[in-house]
Amino acid sequence: MKHVVSISLGSSNQDFDFVTTFLGEKLHVRRIGTNGSTLAAVKLVKEWDKKAAAIGLGVLKDHYKVGSRRFIAKDSARLMAAAHTAPVTTGGRLGDIFQEWAVRHAQTQLGNFFNNARVLFFSGLTDYKLALSMAEYTTNLQFADPLMQLGVPKLLGTLDALNLYSTGAHYVKDWSLPSAIGTGPVKEWTRFVLRKAMQKASVIVAPVHELDDFGLEELAGKTIITSTVNDERMAMLRDKGVATVIDGSPCMQGHVLGAQLLDAMILAATGKQPRDILEDDYLEIITGLQQEPRIVHPNGNQRVNRFAFVIHPLSQEYFKKVKPIELLSQVSPPVMMNSLEKIMAYAPPFVYSKVTGIESPTGVKAEGWLISVGGTPKEIMRHDPEFTYRRLLDAAAMAKRLGAQIMGLGAFTKVVGDAGVTVAKRAPLPITTGNSYSASGALWAAHDALLRMRLLPKPKGKERVQCKGMVVGATGAIGSVCARLMARAVEEVYMVSPETAKLLELKESILKESPDAKIFLSAQADKDIADMDMIVTATSGAGKKVLDIMNVKPGCVITDVARPLDLPASEVAKRPDVLVIESGEIQLPGEVKMKNIGLPKGLAYACLAETIVLALEGRFENFTVGRAIEWEKVREIYQLGLKHGMKLAAISGVNGPFSDEDIAHVRELALVARAEQAVGKAKARATTVKPVSAKKAAPAKKRVSAADAQQ
């Protein structure tokens, strides 16, 4: 029986030994820790040099490459020099394979897990190959090498910076990799910097023993990429709130084996020297083990995906809510506010609010940032689209730095120019306009409102509702989808847009999908508006009047998805017998925390909700961009929303949510108004009947007399 020993600078509390048959050889495997004593480790190497078939060194790699530079670890070289007979290995090559495989395995199994993650490496030099692999998924990398080696309170932020560091810009004598951090204030300051970096990171790459001194504040909710995590250490990580542990180390006989120990077992079983083991040998052995890297959730699945969403002021009133401007706005003339509005359009993006507490019934969580750009719709329309594109790309760059994995465009930013196509091509992360869910939310809210008004006969089964529906702004991104969906649900559809050719094309396209649909076209809403039972306004008119509410039928349900609204509160107040709702408001799942966006707590506009749904689902892709929205995506995002706990919020109007009593009151007023209209029409018909002439009346009189005579 051959003896294999692993001599580690780690704790002796982790020691074990077992007997196993490996690659046809019976081995006695043993691990011995020296509690950080290099002298004790050297002594043990000399002691086992003639007794062991192979020795594994549980220290740093004996050598590693960063770019074109090759480094020798001093402690490893000293320990290896103490052996003269037995082959010695640190398992560096095998460890790189296991770690890189673990990361790629997690990315595949967990679905885009590392996309734009904020990753902190305790040492980018020793984990350089892993850093190269991680860079395929994210550029948000930080390396603590200057901090850990020199006690310099600085982190490297790119692979280029790490390469520069390795060439000697921050030369360290003999490249002494054990911590150079001293004592006293310097040590405390560097520890403070490291803790702050850990708190900001979502993924930490570090040897497991170097995490012992950190607690909940630094590790809660984090993903840890490490090796040789046994049951005891896993319990410690669980108590510190770690969300996910990714460990490529194999298990054998109930023990987690370090790469150096498995490599020593390979050397002992094959009788080869380390230089004679080829990559194909490793592939064959790893495949034969039939083990995958471990992905462990010590506290249950706590996956948190990240999003960003762009907002902007809809009017000058927004600026009055900003503290430095609030007082100024009270004493400033309108001309100053106009100047401020123009200036703010050039302002750089900033984080308006952090969003937390979103949790799907599936267990996945989401957090994100609302990023504000300064242009009001008036200013956005005043400039060319490229002006807005630049601000949105600046916001996308900020979102990427924050760690967002997808970004949504809100309000006017989602319709300006080519509706997100250019931004999606140039942005460093996936983009969605949210228009698919906005269209879905519009019809969802309209259908619910119609049912609650109880002025139309209930449809039987899947038949269309017996009513007339109109879409104002039908050729727009949201309007076109609303028209397609309405054609499947409503008996008659009236599509309104000043873009005549687009209307004809849209009608032709809808009839291919729904050949039995009844579709009518118009360039003006007021032409047919008096007969409509439901209206969806989805224009990009930036506050321009698009319909006359005074001509609307009593009891009509108007769903206003335009931002700014097509129907401001002053217009809505003129018709208390009409139900005007602001569509798209979705109740988010979980205890949501974010600053006020003009909606009740926990509610979000549908475009924001679409971004959150995609984040929860892990669909980090350009989902809805451009004006040609696919209705299949509208249906898909609706189903995904239901999966993740999205609900239609209480139907809201310009003055807040409608209660059942509010809707009942609108219905009563509508019935009264309809009755008055019916009486008025009857009187009008009576007054317009022409008097019959005497000549024509005489024969009738005779006929009556004759009839009487016959009786």
C-alpha positions in Angstrom: 0.0 0.0 0.0 1.3 3.4 -1.0 1.3 6.4 1.2 0.2 9.9 0.0 0.5 12.8 2.3 -0.7 16.4 2.0 1.3 18.9 4.1 -0.6 22.1 4.5 0.1 25.5 6.1 -3.5 25.4 7.1 -5.1 24.5 10.4 -4.5 21.0 11.9 -8.2 20.9 12.9 -8.9 20.0 9.3 -6.6 16.8 9.3 -7.9 13.5 8.1 -6.7 10.1 6.7 -8.4 7.3 4.9 -7.6 4.3 2.7 -8.9 3.9 -0.8 -8.3 2.3 -4.1 -7.5 4.9 -6.8 -6.6 4.1 -10.4 -6.1 0.5 -9.5 -3.7 1.3 -6.6 -4.4 1.0 -2.9 -3.5 4.3 -1.2 -3.3 5.5 2.4 -4.2 9.2 2.1 -3.4 11.6 4.8 -3.6 15.4 5.4 -1.5 17.2 8.0 -1.8 20.9 8.9 1.0 23.0 10.4 -1.1 26.0 11.6 0.8 28.4 9.4 4.3 27.2 10.4 6.6 27.0 7.4 9.4 25.5 9.6 7.1 22.7 10.7 6.1 22.1 7.1 9.7 21.8 6.0 10.4 19.3 8.7 7.4 17.2 7.7 8.4 17.2 4.1 11.8 15.9 5.0 10.3 13.3 7.3 7.9 12.0 4.6 10.3 12.3 1.7 11.4 8.7 1.9 8.1 7.2 3.2 5.5 8.7 0.9 4.9 7.8 -2.8 4.0 11.4 -3.4 3.6 14.6 -1.4 1.1 17.4 -1.9 1.8 20.9 -0.6 -1.2 22.8 0.7 0.3 26.2 0.1 0.2 28.6 -2.8 1.1 27.5 -6.3 4.7 26.7 -7.0 4.5 28.9 -10.0 1.9 30.7 -12.1 1.7 33.0 -15.1 0.2 36.4 -15.5 0.2 37.5 -19.1 3.7 36.7 -20.3 5.3 36.7 -16.9 6.0 33.6 -14.8 6.3 33.8 -11.0 7.8 31.5 -8.4 6.2 31.4 -4.9 8.9 31.6 -2.3 7.3 29.3 0.4 6.4 26.7 -2.2 9.9 26.7 -3.6 11.4 26.3 -0.1 9.1 23.4 0.7 9.7 21.7 -2.7 13.4 22.0 -2.2 13.2 20.0 1.0 12.2 16.8 -0.8 14.7 14.8 -2.8 13.0 11.4 -3.4 9.2 11.6 -3.4 7.5 13.6 -6.2 6.0 16.9 -4.8 3.1 18.9 -6.2 1.1 22.0 -5.2 -1.7 20.9 -7.6 -1.6 24.3 -9.4 -2.5 23.0 -12.8 -5.2 20.7 -11.5 -6.6 23.5 -9.2 -6.9 25.9 -12.2 -8.9 23.3 -14.1 -11.2 22.6 -11.2 -11.9 26.3 -10.5 -12.4 27.3 -14.1 -14.7 24.3 -14.6 -16.7 25.3 -11.5 -17.3 28.8 -12.8 -18.3 27.6 -16.2 -20.5 24.9 -14.7 -22.3 27.4 -12.5 -22.8 29.8 -15.4 -24.5 27.0 -17.3 -26.5 25.4 -14.5 -27.7 28.6 -12.9 -28.3 30.4 -16.1 -26.3 33.6 -16.8 -25.3 33.6 -13.2 -22.2 35.7 -13.6 -23.5 38.2 -16.2 -22.1 41.6 -15.2 -21.5 40.4 -11.6 -19.3 42.5 -9.4 -16.4 40.1 -8.6 -13.7 40.7 -6.1 -10.5 38.6 -6.2 -8.4 38.5 -3.1 -5.5 37.7 -5.4 -5.7 38.2 -9.2 -2.1 37.0 -9.6 -2.7 33.5 -8.3 -6.1 33.3 -9.8 -5.2 34.9 -13.2 -6.6 32.1 -15.3 -9.9 32.2 -13.4 -10.0 36.0 -13.9 -9.6 35.5 -17.6 -12.5 33.1 -17.6 -14.7 35.4 -15.5 -14.0 38.3 -17.9 -16.0 36.4 -20.5 -19.1 37.1 -18.4 -18.4 40.4 -16.7 -15.9 43.3 -16.8 -16.8 44.4 -13.2 -13.6 42.8 -11.8 -11.6 44.1 -8.8 -8.3 42.7 -7.5 -7.0 43.2 -4.0 -3.4 42.3 -4.7 -1.8 45.7 -3.7 -3.9 45.6 -0.5 -3.1 42.0 0.5 0.6 42.2 -0.5 1.7 45.7 0.4 -1.0 47.1 2.6 -1.6 49.8 0.0 -5.3 50.8 0.3 -5.9 50.5 -3.5 -7.7 47.9 -5.6 -7.0 47.2 -9.3 -10.1 47.5 -11.5 -9.2 45.9 -14.8 -7.2 43.0 -16.2 -4.9 45.6 -17.8 -4.2 47.1 -14.4 -3.4 43.7 -13.0 -1.0 43.0 -15.9 0.7 46.3 -15.3 1.0 45.5 -11.6 2.6 42.2 -12.4 5.3 43.8 -14.6 6.8 45.6 -11.7 4.9 48.9 -11.5 4.3 47.9 -7.9 7.4 45.7 -7.3 7.4 43.4 -4.3 10.7 41.9 -3.3 10.8 38.2 -4.1 7.0 38.4 -4.8 6.3 37.5 -1.2 2.6 36.5 -1.5 1.8 36.1 2.2 0.1 39.2 3.5 2.4 42.2 3.9 -0.2 44.0 5.9 1.4 45.3 9.1 -0.1 46.2 12.4 -1.8 49.2 14.0 -3.6 52.0 12.0 -2.2 50.7 8.6 -3.7 47.3 9.2 -7.0 48.7 10.3 -7.3 51.0 7.3 -6.5 48.3 4.8 -8.9 46.0 6.5 -11.6 48.7 6.2 -10.9 49.1 2.5 -11.2 45.3 2.0 -14.4 45.1 3.9 -16.0 47.9 1.9 -14.9 46.2 -1.3 -16.5 42.9 -0.1 -19.7 44.6 0.8 -20.0 46.1 -2.7 -19.1 42.8 -4.5 -21.7 40.2 -5.4 -19.0 37.5 -5.9 -15.9 36.9 -3.9 -13.0 34.7 -5.0 -10.7 33.8 -2.1 -9.1 30.8 -0.2 -11.7 29.7 2.2 -9.5 30.1 5.3 -9.0 33.8 4.5 -12.7 34.4 5.0 -12.6 33.3 8.6 -12.2 36.8 10.0 -15.2 38.2 8.2 -18.9 38.1 9.2 -22.4 38.8 8.1 -21.7 42.4 7.1 -19.2 41.4 4.5 -20.5 37.9 3.4 -24.3 38.0 3.7 -25.9 37.3 0.4 -22.6 36.8 -1.4 -21.4 34.1 -3.8 -18.1 32.6 -2.7 -15.8 30.9 -5.2 -13.2 28.9 -3.3 -12.0 25.3 -2.8 -11.9 22.5 -0.2 -14.9 23.6 1.8 -15.7 20.8 4.2 -18.8 20.5 6.3 -17.5 22.5 9.2 -16.5 25.4 7.0 -19.8 25.2 5.2 -21.6 25.6 8.5 -19.5 28.7 9.3 -20.4 30.2 5.9 -24.1 29.4 6.5 -24.0 31.3 9.8 -22.4 34.2 8.0 -25.3 34.5 5.6 -23.4 33.3 2.4 -25.9 32.7 -0.4 -23.9 30.4 -2.7 -20.7 28.5 -2.4 -19.1 27.3 -5.7 -16.3 24.7 -5.1 -14.7 22.6 -7.7 -12.8 20.3 -5.3 -13.8 16.6 -5.5 -15.0 14.6 -2.5 -13.8 11.1 -1.6 -14.5 8.9 1.4 -16.5 11.8 2.9 -13.6 14.2 2.7 -13.1 17.2 0.4 -9.7 16.9 -1.4 -7.6 19.8 -2.3 -6.1 19.9 -5.8 -2.6 19.2 -4.3 -3.8 16.0 -2.6 -5.6 14.7 -5.6 -2.6 15.5 -7.8 -0.3 13.7 -5.3 -2.7 10.6 -5.5 -2.4 10.7 -9.3 1.4 10.8 -9.1 1.5 7.9 -6.6 -1.0 5.7 -8.5 0.7 6.3 -11.9 4.3 6.4 -10.7 4.9 9.5 -12.9 6.6 12.8 -12.2 4.5 16.0 -12.2 6.0 17.1 -15.5 4.9 13.9 -17.2 1.2 14.3 -16.4 -0.6 15.7 -19.5 -3.8 17.5 -19.9 -5.4 14.4 -21.5 -4.4 12.5 -18.3 -6.3 15.0 -16.2 -9.3 14.9 -18.5 -9.5 11.1 -18.3 -9.1 11.0 -14.5 -11.6 13.8 -13.8 -14.1 12.2 -16.2 -13.6 8.9 -14.4 -14.4 10.5 -11.0 -17.9 11.2 -12.3 -18.2 14.3 -10.1 -19.3 17.8 -10.9 -18.3 21.0 -9.1 -20.4 21.7 -6.1 -22.9 24.5 -6.1 -24.2 24.8 -2.5 -26.8 27.2 -1.1 -26.1 27.2 2.6 -29.2 29.3 3.4 -31.4 28.0 0.7 -31.6 29.5 -2.8 -31.1 33.2 -2.4 -30.3 34.2 -6.0 -30.5 37.9 -6.5 -30.6 39.3 -10.0 -29.9 42.9 -10.8 -31.6 45.5 -13.1 -31.5 49.2 -13.8 -34.3 51.4 -15.1 -34.1 54.8 -16.7 -36.6 57.5 -15.6 -36.8 61.2 -16.4 -38.9 64.2 -15.3 -42.3 64.5 -17.0 -42.6 68.2 -16.3 -41.0 71.1 -14.4 -43.0 70.0 -11.3 -40.5 67.1 -10.9 -37.7 69.6 -10.3 -39.6 71.2 -7.5 -39.3 68.0 -5.5 -35.5 68.1 -5.6 -34.4 69.6 -2.3 -31.8 72.2 -3.6 -34.4 73.5 -6.1 -37.5 73.3 -4.0 -37.0 76.6 -2.2 -35.7 78.3 -5.3 -38.8 77.3 -7.3 -41.1 79.0 -4.8 -39.5 82.4 -5.4 -38.3 82.0 -9.0 -40.2 83.4 -12.0 -41.4 81.0 -14.7 -38.6 82.1 -17.0 -36.0 80.8 -14.5 -37.7 77.4 -14.3 -37.7 77.3 -18.1 -33.9 77.9 -18.1 -33.5 75.2 -15.4 -35.5 72.7 -17.5 -33.1 73.3 -20.5 -30.0 73.0 -18.3 -31.1 69.8 -16.6 -31.5 68.1 -20.1 -27.6 68.2 -20.2 -27.1 66.9 -16.7 -25.3 63.6 -16.3 -27.3 60.6 -15.1 -27.6 59.9 -11.4 -29.1 57.2 -9.2 -32.5 58.4 -8.1 -33.3 55.3 -6.0 -32.1 51.9 -5.0 -34.9 49.2 -5.4 -34.9 46.3 -3.0 -37.3 43.7 -1.5 -38.6 42.2 -4.8 -39.1 38.5 -4.3 -40.7 36.0 -6.8 -42.8 33.1 -5.5 -40.1 31.0 -7.2 -37.6 32.2 -4.6 -35.5 34.4 -6.9 -35.0 38.0 -5.7 -34.3 41.1 -7.7 -32.7 44.4 -6.8 -31.9 47.4 -8.9 -31.4 51.1 -9.5 -33.6 53.8 -10.9 -31.3 56.0 -12.9 -32.5 59.5 -13.8 -31.7 61.5 -16.9 -32.6 65.2 -16.9 -34.6 65.8 -20.0 -38.3 66.4 -19.9 -40.5 65.3 -22.9 -40.4 68.9 -24.1 -36.6 68.9 -24.1 -36.3 65.4 -25.6 -38.5 66.5 -28.5 -36.6 69.7 -28.9 -33.3 67.9 -29.6 -32.4 65.3 -32.2 -32.5 61.6 -31.1 -28.7 61.4 -30.9 -28.8 63.8 -28.0 -31.0 61.5 -26.0 -29.1 58.4 -27.1 -25.9 59.8 -25.6 -27.6 60.3 -22.2 -29.1 56.8 -22.3 -25.7 55.3 -23.1 -24.2 57.2 -20.2 -27.0 55.8 -18.0 -26.2 52.3 -19.4 -22.5 52.7 -18.5 -23.5 53.7 -15.0 -25.9 50.7 -14.8 -23.1 48.3 -15.8 -20.7 49.7 -13.2 -23.4 49.2 -10.6 -23.7 45.5 -11.6 -27.1 45.6 -13.4 -27.6 42.7 -15.8 -30.4 44.4 -17.8 -31.6 47.9 -18.2 -35.1 49.2 -19.0 -36.1 52.4 -20.7 -39.0 54.4 -19.2 -41.5 57.1 -20.2 -40.4 59.1 -23.2 -36.9 57.4 -23.5 -38.6 54.3 -24.8 -40.2 55.9 -27.8 -37.7 58.5 -28.9 -35.9 57.9 -32.2 -36.0 54.2 -33.1 -37.6 53.1 -29.8 -34.4 51.5 -28.3 -32.8 49.9 -31.3 -29.8 52.2 -31.4 -29.4 52.2 -27.7 -29.5 48.4 -27.6 -26.8 48.1 -30.3 -24.4 50.5 -28.5 -25.2 49.7 -24.8 -22.8 47.5 -22.8 -25.8 45.5 -21.3 -29.1 44.2 -22.6 -32.0 46.7 -23.1 -35.7 46.5 -23.1 -38.3 49.2 -23.5 -41.0 47.5 -21.5 -43.5 48.1 -24.3 -44.6 44.5 -24.4 -45.8 44.6 -20.8 -47.2 48.1 -21.3 -49.4 46.8 -24.1 -50.4 43.8 -22.1 -51.1 45.9 -19.0 -53.3 48.3 -21.1 -55.6 45.6 -22.3 -55.5 43.8 -18.9 -56.7 47.0 -17.2 -59.2 47.9 -19.8 -60.8 44.4 -19.7 -61.0 44.4 -15.9 -62.5 47.9 -16.0 -65.1 47.0 -18.5 -66.2 44.0 -16.4 -66.5 46.1 -13.3 -68.6 48.8 -15.1 -71.2 46.1 -16.1 -72.5 48.1 -19.0 -71.9 45.4 -21.7 -73.2 41.9 -22.1 -70.7 39.2 -20.8 -69.0 37.3 -23.6 -69.7 33.6 -23.8 -66.6 31.4 -23.8 -63.9 32.8 -26.1 -66.1 34.9 -28.3 -65.4 38.6 -28.8 -66.9 41.2 -26.5 -69.8 42.9 -28.2 -68.5 46.4 -28.2 -66.6 48.9 -30.1 -63.0 49.7 -29.2 -60.6 52.4 -30.4 -56.8 52.7 -30.3 -55.5 56.3 -30.6 -51.9 56.2 -31.7 -52.4 52.8 -33.3 -49.2 52.9 -35.4 -47.0 53.5 -32.4 -45.0 50.8 -30.6 -47.5 50.2 -27.8 -50.6 51.2 -29.9 -50.0 48.7 -32.7 -49.8 45.8 -30.2 -52.9 47.0 -28.4 -54.7 47.1 -31.8 -53.6 43.5 -32.5 -54.8 42.3 -29.1 -58.0 44.3 -29.3 -58.8 42.7 -32.8 -58.8 39.3 -31.1 -61.0 40.4 -28.2 -63.4 43.1 -29.4 -66.2 43.0 -32.1 -65.2 46.2 -33.9 -61.8 47.9 -33.7 -61.2 51.5 -34.8 -57.5 52.4 -35.4 -56.6 56.1 -35.3 -53.3 57.6 -36.5 -52.2 60.5 -38.7 -49.8 58.1 -40.4 -52.1 56.9 -43.2 -49.8 54.4 -44.9 -48.8 52.8 -41.7 -52.5 52.4 -40.8 -53.1 50.5 -44.0 -50.1 48.3 -43.5 -51.2 47.6 -39.9 -54.7 46.7 -40.9 -53.3 44.3 -43.6 -51.0 42.7 -41.1 -53.8 42.2 -38.4 -56.2 40.7 -41.0 -53.6 38.0 -41.8 -53.5 37.1 -38.1 -57.3 37.6 -37.5 -59.1 37.3 -40.8 -62.6 37.8 -39.2 -61.7 41.0 -37.4 -63.7 44.1 -38.2 -61.3 47.0 -38.5 -62.0 50.7 -39.3 -59.4 53.3 -40.0 -59.3 57.1 -39.3 -56.8 59.9 -39.1 -58.9 61.7 -36.4 -60.2 60.3 -33.1 -63.2 62.6 -32.9 -64.8 61.1 -36.1 -66.1 57.9 -34.4 -65.4 58.6 -30.8 -69.0 59.0 -29.7 -69.8 55.4 -30.4 -66.8 53.8 -28.6 -67.3 51.6 -25.5 -63.5 51.5 -24.8 -60.6 53.6 -25.9 -56.8 53.1 -25.5 -54.7 56.2 -26.0 -51.0 55.3 -26.7 -49.7 58.4 -28.5 -46.3 60.1 -28.2 -47.9 63.6 -28.3 -46.0 65.0 -25.4 -49.1 66.5 -23.8 -50.8 67.5 -27.1 -54.6 67.2 -27.2 -55.4 64.0 -29.1 -59.2 63.6 -28.4 -62.1 65.7 -27.1 -63.4 64.0 -24.0 -66.7 65.9 -24.2 -67.6 63.8 -27.3 -67.0 60.5 -25.5 -69.9 58.1 -24.9 -71.1 58.0 -21.2 -69.7 54.9 -19.5 -66.8 54.6 -21.9 -63.6 53.2 -20.4 -60.5 55.1 -21.5 -57.1 53.6 -20.8 -54.4 56.2 -21.1 -51.0 54.6 -21.5 -49.3 57.7 -22.9 -46.6 59.4 -20.8 -47.1 62.3 -20.3 -50.9 61.5 -20.2 -53.0 62.3 -23.1 -55.8 63.3 -20.7 -54.7 65.5 -17.8 -56.7 65.8 -14.6 -58.4 69.0 -15.8 -59.8 67.2 -18.8 -60.9 64.1 -16.9 -62.8 66.2 -14.4 -65.1 67.4 -17.1 -66.6 63.9 -17.5 -67.4 62.2 -14.2 -69.5 59.7 -16.2 -66.4 58.3 -18.0 -63.9 56.0 -16.4 -60.4 57.2 -17.3 -57.6 54.9 -16.0 -53.9 55.0 -16.2 -52.9 51.6 -17.5 -49.7 49.6 -16.8 -49.6 49.8 -13.0 -48.4 46.4 -11.7 -48.2 45.2 -8.1 -44.7 43.9 -7.5 -44.1 40.8 -5.4 -42.4 41.2 -2.0 -41.8 44.0 0.4 -40.6 46.5 -2.2 -38.6 49.5 -1.1 -37.9 52.5 -3.4 -38.4 56.2 -3.6 -41.7 57.7 -4.8 -42.3 57.4 -8.6 -45.8 58.9 -8.5 -47.5 55.6 -7.6 -48.8 53.9 -4.4 -46.2 51.8 -2.5 -45.3 48.6 -4.2 -46.7 49.6 -7.6 -44.7 50.0 -10.8 -45.4 51.1 -14.3 -45.6 48.1 -16.7 -42.4 49.1 -18.5 -40.5 48.9 -15.2 -42.3 45.7 -14.3 -41.2 44.1 -17.6 -37.5 44.9 -16.7 -38.0 43.3 -13.3 -39.8 40.2 -14.7 -36.9 39.6 -17.1 -34.4 40.0 -14.2 -36.3 37.5 -12.1 -36.4 35.1 -15.0 -32.7 35.5 -15.7 -33.5 36.6 -19.3 -30.7 39.0 -19.8 -31.4 39.8 -23.5 -32.7 42.6 -25.7 -36.4 41.7 -25.2 -38.5 44.5 -26.5 -36.8 47.0 -28.8 -38.1 48.9 -31.8 -41.6 49.8 -32.9 -42.6 46.4 -34.3 -43.5 44.6 -31.1 -44.3 40.9 -31.4 -47.6 40.0 -29.9 -46.1 36.6 -28.9 -43.7 38.5 -26.6 -46.7 40.4 -25.2 -48.2 37.1 -24.3 -44.9 35.7 -23.0 -44.2 38.6 -20.7 -47.7 38.4 -19.4 -47.2 34.7 -18.5 -43.8 35.3 -17.0 -45.3 38.1 -14.9 -47.9 35.7 -13.5 -45.1 33.2 -12.8 -43.2 35.7 -10.7 -46.2 37.0 -8.8 -47.0 40.2 -10.8 -50.6 41.3 -10.3 -52.7 44.0 -11.9 -52.8 46.8 -9.4 -56.0 48.5 -8.3 -57.3 50.4 -11.3 -56.0 53.9 -10.9 -57.0 57.2 -12.4 -55.4 60.6 -12.4 -56.5 61.1 -8.7 -55.4 57.6 -7.5 -56.9 54.1 -7.3 -60.6 53.6 -8.0 -62.6 51.7 -5.3 -65.6 49.6 -6.1 -67.8 52.5 -4.9 -66.0 54.9 -7.2 -66.6 52.7 -10.2 -70.2 52.1 -9.2 -70.7 55.9 -9.0 -69.2 56.4 -12.5 -71.6 53.7 -13.7 -74.6 55.4 -12.1 -73.7 58.7 -13.7 -73.2 57.0 -17.0 -76.6 55.4 -16.9 -78.2 58.7 -16.1 -76.3 60.5 -18.9 -77.3 57.8 -21.4 -81.0 58.1 -20.3 -80.8 61.9 -20.7 -79.1 61.4 -24.1 -81.9 59.1 -25.2 -84.6 61.6 -24.2 -82.7 64.4 -25.9 -82.5 62.4 -29.1 -86.2 61.5 -29.0 -87.1 65.2 -28.6 -84.7 66.1 -31.4 -86.4 63.6 -33.7 -89.8 64.9 -32.7 -88.9 68.6 -33.5 -87.4 67.7 -36.8 -90.5 65.9 -38.2 -91.9 68.0 -41.1 -95.7 69.1 -40.9 -97.9 67.3 -43.5 -99.6 69.5 -46.1 -103.5 69.7 -46.3 -103.7 68.3 -49.8 -101.8 65.2 -48.8 -103.7 64.9 -45.5 -107.2 64.9 -47.1 -107.0 61.4 -48.7 -105.9 60.0 -45.4 -108.8 61.5 -43.7 -111.1 60.1 -46.3 -109.6 56.7 -45.9 -110.2 56.9 -42.2 -113.8 58.0 -42.6 -114.4 55.2 -45.0 -113.0 52.8 -42.6 -115.2 54.1 -39.9 -118.2 53.9 -42.2 -117.4 50.3 -42.9 -117.4 49.5 -39.3 
